[in-house]
């Protein structure tokens, strides 16, 4: 492959993950909480009932399919899961626009969770890790900017669609947009793109990974920090409109500020990871998340909420994409699909259960004070868990080295 062909291929692969993450995470994951006030005011459901849909979907689907999807991606590549996931997630969002009964709301969230497992961070992390070596962090950062742009775009799209068509039709249109944005480049993936390069020399097994304390520290750290981020993002729209009394347009603008700040966080985290190493950047990201949570405990009023949006957005930007870089550095890429399948399951449980727990705390105390204090504690716990990981002793390095230096065959620098 010529240098020009290699460059074009690497650009296409980054663009594929960019658009898939734009659709499945940026538009879907960060778009649905914008409709929570409508579910509450129009359908009469409580905070707990609304957040329970997300929790049920993640808890029912993640543990059942996370590891299986990771194994399938390692063996067959991510193309088929990406196609299926985009169709399922887009269809689930559109179905939410038709729901008036609670059981259908829960079914939609279960399908949405399945779409996230199939087409969200997991297959894209493996796709990029398999195809990039020297600039893996940069590639991941560029692709993950798609999440930030989607999260920045979806509040304004929601504002327009709700004003023009009503919230039900807005959800149906959003479901179609998710499929139309994510699908075209995924369909262009070929067998050379989706199959991992053949490994050279001895490789760590999943059993070796599960015997490593570093695996459990990464899982616990990401569980805590992802749970903190998920709780904030799931409740921010409700918090600003129903508790702080901000109008919907202003609240949507704040959400766009968070997403805009996350763009710099996503690209910056990937760029820094290539230069400083994933652990230092992961600690910085988790510290930003904790600082944002501390500002929420303080209670941002007036325009000070934009300071929170800036700081928290930077942490949010690096949150998801730094985890596979850390796992890849310690365990190598040959088992990354299965490793991330397990970690994504952990994170899905956190992203589902912590927002629901915060909603229950609100019911107990009639305030977000206790819930936000809990979120701050989680974020600090995640920071400590990552801080004690012994990065100098990589599991991949513990496997006997081959006679020649190992390289990622076919990887794009």
WOMOCOR-V775349 format. One record per backbone hydrogen bond with DSSP energy under -1.0 kcal/mol. CO is the residue of the C=O (numbers start at 0). NH is the residue of the N-H. Records with the same first field share a line. If there is no record, write none. Layout:
CO: NH / NH
This chain:
1: 5
2: 6
3: 7
4: 8
5: 9
6: 10
7: 11
8: 12
9: 13
10: 14
11: 15
12: 16
13: 17
14: 18
15: 19
16: 20
17: 21
18: 22
19: 23
20: 24 / 25
21: 26
22: 27
24: 29
27: 31
30: 33
31: 34
32: 35
34: 38
35: 39
36: 40
37: 41
38: 44
45: 49
46: 50
47: 51
50: 54
51: 55
52: 56
53: 57
54: 58
55: 59
56: 60
57: 61
60: 64
61: 65
64: 68
65: 69
66: 70
67: 71
68: 72
69: 73
70: 74
71: 75
72: 76
77: 81
78: 82
79: 83
80: 84
81: 85
82: 86
83: 87
84: 88
85: 89
86: 90
87: 91
88: 92
89: 93
90: 94
91: 95
94: 97
100: 104
101: 105
102: 106
103: 107
104: 108
105: 109
106: 110
107: 111
108: 112
109: 113
110: 114
111: 115
112: 116
113: 117
114: 118
115: 119
119: 123
120: 124
121: 125
122: 126
123: 127
124: 128
125: 129
127: 131
130: 411
132: 135
134: 138
135: 139
136: 140
137: 141
138: 142
139: 143
142: 145
143: 147
144: 148
145: 149
146: 150
147: 151
148: 152
149: 153
152: 156
153: 157
154: 158
155: 159
156: 160
157: 161
158: 162
159: 163
160: 164
161: 165
165: 169
166: 170
167: 171
168: 172
169: 173
170: 174
171: 175
172: 176
173: 177
174: 178
175: 179
176: 180
177: 181
178: 182
182: 186
185: 188
189: 193
190: 194
204: 208
205: 209
208: 211
212: 216
213: 217
214: 218
215: 219
216: 220
217: 221
218: 222
219: 223
220: 224
221: 225
222: 226
223: 227
224: 228
225: 229
226: 230
227: 231
228: 232
229: 233
230: 234
231: 235
234: 238
235: 239
236: 240
237: 241
238: 243
239: 245
246: 250
247: 251
248: 252
249: 253
250: 254
251: 255
252: 256
253: 257
254: 258
255: 259
256: 260
257: 261
260: 264
261: 265
262: 266
263: 267
264: 268
265: 269
266: 270
267: 271
268: 272
269: 273
271: 275
272: 276
276: 280
277: 281
278: 282
279: 283
280: 284
281: 285
282: 286
283: 287
284: 288
285: 289
286: 290
287: 291
288: 292
289: 293
290: 294
291: 295
292: 296
293: 297
294: 298
300: 303
302: 305
303: 307
304: 308
305: 309
306: 310
307: 311
308: 312
309: 313
310: 314
311: 315
312: 316
313: 317
314: 318
317: 321
321: 325
322: 326
323: 327
324: 328
325: 329
326: 330
327: 331
329: 395
334: 338
335: 339
336: 340
337: 341
338: 342
339: 343
340: 344
341: 345
342: 346
343: 347
344: 348
345: 349
346: 350
347: 351
348: 352
349: 353
352: 356
353: 357
354: 358
355: 359
356: 360
357: 361
358: 362
359: 363
360: 364
361: 365
367: 371
368: 372
369: 373
370: 374
371: 375
372: 376
373: 377
374: 378
375: 379
376: 380
377: 381
378: 382
379: 383
380: 384
381: 385
382: 386
383: 387
385: 388
388: 390
389: 392
406: 408
407: 410
411: 132
